[in-house]
Amino acid sequence: MYVLGVMYAYGRGVEQDISQARRWLAQAVEHKIAAAQPVLANLPISPRANSHLHAAEQAKPRKQQN
C-alpha cells in the first residue's frame, strides 16, 4: 500500500496520479504504516499543484555517474 502510494505520488514506474496516491497512502495509514502519514500530508491538493510537483521533480538534477 505504502509503496504504491509513493509510486503514484512521484510517478515512479506508473503515471503520476495524486488521487491514487492519496487512496493508497490513506489505506497504509489505516494499517498503521507510520511512513505513510507524512507523505500523505504533503500531497498537493489540486490538479494544478500536481502538475507543479511533477515539473519540479523533472527539473531536479540527476546524480552524475563517474
C-alpha positions as CSV (number, residue, x, y, z in Angstrom):
1,M,0.0,0.0,0.0
2,Y,2.6,2.5,1.1
3,V,4.9,1.7,-1.9
4,L,2.1,2.0,-4.3
5,G,1.1,5.4,-2.8
6,V,4.7,6.6,-3.2
7,M,4.9,5.3,-6.8
8,Y,1.7,7.2,-7.7
9,A,2.7,10.3,-5.8
10,Y,6.0,10.7,-7.7
11,G,5.2,8.9,-10.9
12,R,7.8,6.2,-10.4
13,G,7.0,3.2,-12.7
14,V,3.4,4.5,-13.2
15,E,1.9,7.7,-14.4
16,Q,1.7,10.2,-11.6
17,D,-1.8,10.2,-10.1
18,I,-2.3,12.1,-6.9
19,S,-5.8,10.7,-6.4
20,Q,-4.4,7.1,-6.5
21,A,-1.5,8.1,-4.3
22,R,-3.9,9.6,-1.7
23,R,-6.1,6.4,-1.8
24,W,-3.1,4.0,-1.3
25,L,-1.4,6.2,1.3
26,A,-4.7,6.6,3.3
27,Q,-5.0,2.8,3.4
28,A,-1.4,2.5,4.6
29,V,-2.1,5.0,7.4
30,E,-5.2,2.9,8.4
31,H,-2.9,-0.1,8.6
32,K,-0.6,1.8,10.9
33,I,2.3,2.2,8.4
34,A,3.9,5.3,10.0
35,A,5.9,6.3,7.0
36,A,2.7,6.9,5.0
37,Q,1.5,9.8,7.2
38,P,4.0,12.5,6.2
39,V,3.8,11.5,2.5
40,L,0.0,11.7,2.6
41,A,0.1,15.0,4.5
42,N,2.4,16.6,1.9
43,L,0.5,15.6,-1.2
44,P,-0.7,18.5,-3.3
45,I,-4.4,19.3,-3.0
46,S,-5.3,20.4,-6.5
47,P,-4.5,19.1,-10.0
48,R,-2.7,22.3,-10.7
49,A,-0.5,21.7,-7.8
50,N,0.0,18.1,-9.1
51,S,1.4,19.5,-12.4
52,H,3.8,21.8,-10.5
53,L,5.0,18.9,-8.4
54,H,5.7,16.8,-11.5
55,A,7.5,19.7,-13.2
56,A,9.7,20.2,-10.1
57,E,10.5,16.6,-9.9
58,Q,11.5,16.5,-13.6
59,A,13.7,19.6,-13.1
60,K,15.8,18.1,-10.3
61,P,19.4,17.5,-11.4
62,R,20.3,13.9,-11.8
63,K,23.3,12.4,-9.9
64,Q,26.3,12.2,-12.2
65,Q,27.8,8.7,-12.5
66,N,31.6,8.7,-12.5
